[in-house]
């Protein structure tokens, strides 16, 4: 029985690794964290991502795509609450969409 469990675990890990190699874990939008008084006002967006595979710049670029035109995504928070992001993409970065400076 232990061999079957080990084989099932190995196949599961192999499947997860193969999905990671083909971009199945690309960053995606989720619910942002609650704003605090010291953070910039405006639209807020959040991105779930895997910190091992996704750089901070890639997460910011994904957030920028979610922000309205004429704004810039500015990172204001990061957390690892699994009720917002899945286990394989545990990082949630929240961004404020601040108006572009002219």
N, C-alpha and C positions, 0 to 999 in steps of 0.2 A: 504494500500500500504506500509506503514511503517513496518508492521509486516512481509510482504514478503521480504522486503529489509533486515531486521534484520535476518530473517531465512536464507536467501541466504548468508549473511556475516558469520553467525555462521557455516554453512555447509562448506564454503570455509576455514575458520580458522581450523575447525575440520579436513578437508582433508589435509591441510598443516601440521598440528601437527602429523597426522598419518604417512605422508611421512617422516617427520623428525625422527620419532621413528624407521623406518626401514632402515635408512642409505641412503635415497635418496639424502641427501645433503652431500655426501662425498667430500672431497677436490679434485680438479681437476686442470690440467694445463691450463694456458692461456698465453696471450702475456705479456712479462716482460716490466717493465718501462724502460725508456731510461737511459743509464749509465751516471753517472757524473764522473768527473775526479778523485775525491777522493775515488771512489769505485774500488774494485779489477777488473782487466781485466779478460776476459775469457767468456765462455758460460754463458748465463743468462737464468734462468727459473722463471716462476711465478706460483703461486697457488692461486686459488679462494677458500675461505673457510668461514665458519660461526664461528666467534670468540666465540660464546656462546657454541657451540657444539664441536668445534675442538680446541685442545690445540696447542700452538706454536710448541711443539715437533712433533705433528702429521702433521702439515703443513710442517715442515722441512723434515720429513720422506717422505712425498709425493714429495717434491722437490728433495730429494736425488735420488729417483727412476727415475727422469727425467734427472739428471746429467749424463755425461759420466763416464765410469769406471775410477778409479784412481783419482777422484775428490771428494771434499766435498762441500755440499751445505752450503753456508754462507749467512745469511739474510742481505740484504743491503737496503731494502726499504719496506714500507707498505703504502697502500693508500686505498681509498674507492670510486674510480671513477666507477660509475655504467655502463659505456660503456664497461668495461672489465669483470665485474663480475655481476651476477644477484642480485636482491634485497634480496633474502633469503640467499645469500652467498656474502655479500658486501665487505669483506676484500680481498685485493690482496697483497700477500707478494712476493717480488722479491728476488731471491737468485742468487749469483754468484757461479759458480762451480769452486772452486779454487783447484789447484793440491794438493794432499795429501802431507804432510810434512814427510820426511823420516828421 
